[in-house]
Amino acid sequence: MNPLAKRGVEGERVARRYLVDAGHVILAANFHSRWGEIDIIGLSPERVVIFYEVKSYAANSMVHPLESVTPAKIRKIEKTVQYFLMKNPRYFESEMRIEVIVTDGDRVVDHLKTLK
């Protein structure tokens, strides 16, 4: 596995641990549709279904990982959310949101809770 892919896999593991420690239930990881992938789908202690984009970066990176969460990326996530709801209709009436978790591969360094 190349170092970039390894960092991403490790970052998602760190993010899942962070969420579980905060009382979230992981509903799915790496949920795929024809439009893209949602890294983690979780259920918060308040019963909110949250779709997480996980971004991992090296400490010496010149670009902040949130810069890669573009409007086009958000639209792909939204289409994948619709596919998830089609496959899991029991969550259709739930409160939902999209959030971003940023890791450095070892720990969560940012959690943007107001993306959408």
HELIX and SHEET records of a PDB file:
HELIX    1   1 PRO A    3  ASP A   21  1                                  19    
HELIX    2   2 PRO A   65  SER A   68  5                                   4    
HELIX    3   3 PRO A   71  LYS A   87  1                                  17    
HELIX    4   4 PRO A   89  TYR A   91  5                                   3    
SHEET    1   A 5 VAL A  25  SER A  33  0                                        
SHEET    2   A 5 GLY A  36  LEU A  43 -1                                        
SHEET    3   A 5 VAL A  49  SER A  56 -1                                        
SHEET    4   A 5 MET A  96  THR A 103  1                                        
SHEET    5   A 5 VAL A 108  LEU A 112 -1                                        
END                                                                             
